[in-house]
């Protein structure tokens, strides 16, 4: 199972950061990322790994093409990916500046 492979890799390397880019690659073909219950189960398993090994886990996702919607609703898959995250950063083009990108924090609940 992929979770076991991730845990083994974290344990062997002593990793402090694990980046899954894109998240769809981690999910494989067995999970429907549009179903909230499946997304929550997967993110819960990742959070347990992060807590057990004191390792930050970064999920990289891509926006869908539905322009005009709130950023939280433009991520691919269930809104639960956004909901369970402690912090969400959005990377995007700056209108009128074809060579520039901006990184904007659109969610933060990193309470102390």
C-alpha positions as protocol buffer text, in pm:
chain_id: "A"
residue {
  index: 1
  type: UNK
  ca { x: 0 y: 0 z: 0 }
}
residue {
  index: 2
  type: UNK
  ca { x: 119 y: 353 z: -76 }
}
residue {
  index: 3
  type: UNK
  ca { x: 79 y: 468 z: 288 }
}
residue {
  index: 4
  type: UNK
  ca { x: 324 y: 198 z: 398 }
}
residue {
  index: 5
  type: UNK
  ca { x: 573 y: 304 z: 131 }
}
residue {
  index: 6
  type: UNK
  ca { x: 547 y: 668 z: 240 }
}
residue {
  index: 7
  type: UNK
  ca { x: 591 y: 574 z: 606 }
}
residue {
  index: 8
  type: UNK
  ca { x: 892 y: 359 z: 523 }
}
residue {
  index: 9
  type: UNK
  ca { x: 1051 y: 640 z: 321 }
}
residue {
  index: 10
  type: UNK
  ca { x: 992 y: 896 z: 599 }
}
residue {
  index: 11
  type: UNK
  ca { x: 1133 y: 660 z: 861 }
}
residue {
  index: 12
  type: UNK
  ca { x: 1441 y: 563 z: 657 }
}
residue {
  index: 13
  type: UNK
  ca { x: 1531 y: 917 z: 556 }
}
residue {
  index: 14
  type: UNK
  ca { x: 1423 y: 1106 z: 866 }
}
residue {
  index: 15
  type: UNK
  ca { x: 1235 y: 1340 z: 633 }
}
residue {
  index: 16
  type: UNK
  ca { x: 1088 y: 1654 z: 787 }
}
residue {
  index: 17
  type: UNK
  ca { x: 895 y: 1750 z: 473 }
}
residue {
  index: 18
  type: UNK
  ca { x: 704 y: 1526 z: 233 }
}
residue {
  index: 19
  type: UNK
  ca { x: 573 y: 1681 z: -89 }
}
residue {
  index: 20
  type: UNK
  ca { x: 308 y: 1503 z: -294 }
}
residue {
  index: 21
  type: UNK
  ca { x: 304 y: 1673 z: -634 }
}
residue {
  index: 22
  type: UNK
  ca { x: 47 y: 1648 z: -773 }
}
residue {
  index: 23
  type: UNK
  ca { x: -182 y: 1494 z: -514 }
}
residue {
  index: 24
  type: UNK
  ca { x: -351 y: 1292 z: -791 }
}
residue {
  index: 25
  type: UNK
  ca { x: -29 y: 1092 z: -838 }
}
residue {
  index: 26
  type: UNK
  ca { x: -45 y: 980 z: -474 }
}
residue {
  index: 27
  type: UNK
  ca { x: -413 y: 889 z: -496 }
}
residue {
  index: 28
  type: UNK
  ca { x: -374 y: 652 z: -787 }
}
residue {
  index: 29
  type: UNK
  ca { x: -678 y: 501 z: -956 }
}
residue {
  index: 30
  type: UNK
  ca { x: -842 y: 348 z: -651 }
}
residue {
  index: 31
  type: UNK
  ca { x: -978 y: 666 z: -491 }
}
residue {
  index: 32
  type: UNK
  ca { x: -1235 y: 913 z: -620 }
}
residue {
  index: 33
  type: UNK
  ca { x: -1095 y: 1250 z: -516 }
}
residue {
  index: 34
  type: UNK
  ca { x: -1435 y: 1411 z: -574 }
}
residue {
  index: 35
  type: UNK
  ca { x: -1595 y: 1211 z: -291 }
}
residue {
  index: 36
  type: UNK
  ca { x: -1556 y: 1388 z: 43 }
}
residue {
  index: 37
  type: UNK
  ca { x: -1559 y: 1069 z: 251 }
}
residue {
  index: 38
  type: UNK
  ca { x: -1272 y: 922 z: 50 }
}
residue {
  index: 39
  type: UNK
  ca { x: -1074 y: 1246 z: 57 }
}
residue {
  index: 40
  type: UNK
  ca { x: -1117 y: 1278 z: 436 }
}
residue {
  index: 41
  type: UNK
  ca { x: -1001 y: 920 z: 494 }
}
residue {
  index: 42
  type: UNK
  ca { x: -687 y: 977 z: 289 }
}
residue {
  index: 43
  type: UNK
  ca { x: -603 y: 1312 z: 450 }
}
residue {
  index: 44
  type: UNK
  ca { x: -659 y: 1162 z: 796 }
}
residue {
  index: 45
  type: UNK
  ca { x: -403 y: 889 z: 722 }
}
residue {
  index: 46
  type: UNK
  ca { x: -156 y: 1152 z: 602 }
}
residue {
  index: 47
  type: UNK
  ca { x: -211 y: 1365 z: 913 }
}
residue {
  index: 48
  type: UNK
  ca { x: -141 y: 1064 z: 1137 }
}
residue {
  index: 49
  type: UNK
  ca { x: 186 y: 1006 z: 950 }
}
residue {
  index: 50
  type: UNK
  ca { x: 279 y: 1373 z: 984 }
}
residue {
  index: 51
  type: UNK
  ca { x: 208 y: 1368 z: 1357 }
}
residue {
  index: 52
  type: UNK
  ca { x: 386 y: 1039 z: 1421 }
}
residue {
  index: 53
  type: UNK
  ca { x: 708 y: 1144 z: 1247 }
}
residue {
  index: 54
  type: UNK
  ca { x: 690 y: 1523 z: 1306 }
}
residue {
  index: 55
  type: UNK
  ca { x: 697 y: 1567 z: 930 }
}
residue {
  index: 56
  type: UNK
  ca { x: 520 y: 1843 z: 736 }
}
residue {
  index: 57
  type: UNK
  ca { x: 319 y: 1717 z: 441 }
}
residue {
  index: 58
  type: UNK
  ca { x: 260 y: 1947 z: 145 }
}
residue {
  index: 59
  type: UNK
  ca { x: -10 y: 1857 z: -104 }
}
residue {
  index: 60
  type: UNK
  ca { x: 21 y: 2020 z: -445 }
}
residue {
  index: 61
  type: UNK
  ca { x: -302 y: 2040 z: -643 }
}
residue {
  index: 62
  type: UNK
  ca { x: -412 y: 2214 z: -958 }
}
residue {
  index: 63
  type: UNK
  ca { x: -698 y: 2453 z: -1020 }
}
residue {
  index: 64
  type: UNK
  ca { x: -984 y: 2360 z: -1247 }
}
residue {
  index: 65
  type: UNK
  ca { x: -1077 y: 2589 z: -1535 }
}
residue {
  index: 66
  type: UNK
  ca { x: -1398 y: 2722 z: -1381 }
}
residue {
  index: 67
  type: UNK
  ca { x: -1314 y: 3091 z: -1380 }
}
residue {
  index: 68
  type: UNK
  ca { x: -1493 y: 3332 z: -1151 }
}
residue {
  index: 69
  type: UNK
  ca { x: -1543 y: 3088 z: -865 }
}
residue {
  index: 70
  type: UNK
  ca { x: -1390 y: 3133 z: -522 }
}
residue {
  index: 71
  type: UNK
  ca { x: -1037 y: 2993 z: -507 }
}
residue {
  index: 72
  type: UNK
  ca { x: -1145 y: 2734 z: -247 }
}
residue {
  index: 73
  type: UNK
  ca { x: -1390 y: 2588 z: -500 }
}
residue {
  index: 74
  type: UNK
  ca { x: -1147 y: 2584 z: -792 }
}
residue {
  index: 75
  type: UNK
  ca { x: -923 y: 2309 z: -663 }
}
residue {
  index: 76
  type: UNK
  ca { x: -956 y: 1975 z: -837 }
}
residue {
  index: 77
  type: UNK
  ca { x: -1149 y: 1721 z: -635 }
}
residue {
  index: 78
  type: UNK
  ca { x: -1337 y: 1751 z: -309 }
}
residue {
  index: 79
  type: UNK
  ca { x: -1347 y: 2078 z: -115 }
}
residue {
  index: 80
  type: UNK
  ca { x: -1227 y: 1864 z: 178 }
}
residue {
  index: 81
  type: UNK
  ca { x: -868 y: 1897 z: 61 }
}
residue {
  index: 82
  type: UNK
  ca { x: -902 y: 2270 z: 123 }
}
residue {
  index: 83
  type: UNK
  ca { x: -1103 y: 2222 z: 443 }
}
residue {
  index: 84
  type: UNK
  ca { x: -853 y: 1999 z: 626 }
}
residue {
  index: 85
  type: UNK
  ca { x: -544 y: 2200 z: 530 }
}
residue {
  index: 86
  type: UNK
  ca { x: -381 y: 2421 z: 792 }
}
residue {
  index: 87
  type: UNK
  ca { x: -257 y: 2662 z: 528 }
}
residue {
  index: 88
  type: UNK
  ca { x: -338 y: 2702 z: 160 }
}
residue {
  index: 89
  type: UNK
  ca { x: -124 y: 2896 z: -85 }
}
residue {
  index: 90
  type: UNK
  ca { x: -243 y: 2991 z: -431 }
}
residue {
  index: 91
  type: UNK
  ca { x: 8 y: 3041 z: -710 }
}
residue {
  index: 92
  type: UNK
  ca { x: -118 y: 3223 z: -1015 }
}
residue {
  index: 93
  type: UNK
  ca { x: -54 y: 3465 z: -1295 }
}
residue {
  index: 94
  type: UNK
  ca { x: -72 y: 3836 z: -1239 }
}
residue {
  index: 95
  type: UNK
  ca { x: -321 y: 3988 z: -1482 }
}
residue {
  index: 96
  type: UNK
  ca { x: -144 y: 4187 z: -1751 }
}
residue {
  index: 97
  type: UNK
  ca { x: 201 y: 4056 z: -1649 }
}
residue {
  index: 98
  type: UNK
  ca { x: 266 y: 3744 z: -1856 }
}
residue {
  index: 99
  type: UNK
  ca { x: 606 y: 3675 z: -1696 }
}
residue {
  index: 100
  type: UNK
  ca { x: 507 y: 3723 z: -1332 }
}
residue {
  index: 101
  type: UNK
  ca { x: 340 y: 3493 z: -1080 }
}
residue {
  index: 102
  type: UNK
  ca { x: 216 y: 3562 z: -729 }
}
residue {
  index: 103
  type: UNK
  ca { x: 193 y: 3341 z: -421 }
}
residue {
  index: 104
  type: UNK
  ca { x: -102 y: 3436 z: -201 }
}
residue {
  index: 105
  type: UNK
  ca { x: -211 y: 3272 z: 123 }
}
residue {
  index: 106
  type: UNK
  ca { x: -587 y: 3209 z: 98 }
}
residue {
  index: 107
  type: UNK
  ca { x: -626 y: 3006 z: 417 }
}
residue {
  index: 108
  type: UNK
  ca { x: -443 y: 3003 z: 750 }
}
residue {
  index: 109
  type: UNK
  ca { x: -544 y: 2832 z: 1072 }
}
residue {
  index: 110
  type: UNK
  ca { x: -200 y: 2777 z: 1220 }
}
residue {
  index: 111
  type: UNK
  ca { x: -299 y: 2873 z: 1573 }
}
residue {
  index: 112
  type: UNK
  ca { x: -38 y: 2840 z: 1847 }
}
